[in-house]
């Protein structure tokens, strides 16, 4: 039985995830969209409950847990360009094995599911930015405010 994989913007690609990508193309392997991102999509600018820096910081940390690191968080070390090139080549190879991939993705519902997931990640990113702006206006320290 296949299980839903978590949805994160910072999801690391692995050989296994690349090999399994055809299952996503036919909408068999689905990504679970966290409730937090669905709520962000419905109410990206809500301030209910954001009464102080601690609560705003906790909300930002919750979003970080599903979205991955934000742009103001320094990256440890250099990116492995050779690994990324190999992963891109592997993904391209797998994708080329499926004739009519675009049509299959449309007919199976995988394309619509991917668009919904991307919209949820975008909404989560907007929500996190809004919360950090709110924290910044209140002179909160990170994670509620911006790292300098």
Buried (B, 14 or more C-beta within 10 A) or exposed (E): EEEEBEBBBEEEBEEEBBEBBBEBBBBEBBBEBBEBBBBBBEEBEBEEEBEEBEBBBBBBEBBBEBBBEBEEEEEEEEEEEEEEEBBEEBBEEBEEEBEEBEEBBEEBEBBEBBEBBEBBBBBBBBBBBBBBEBBBEBEBEBBBBBEE
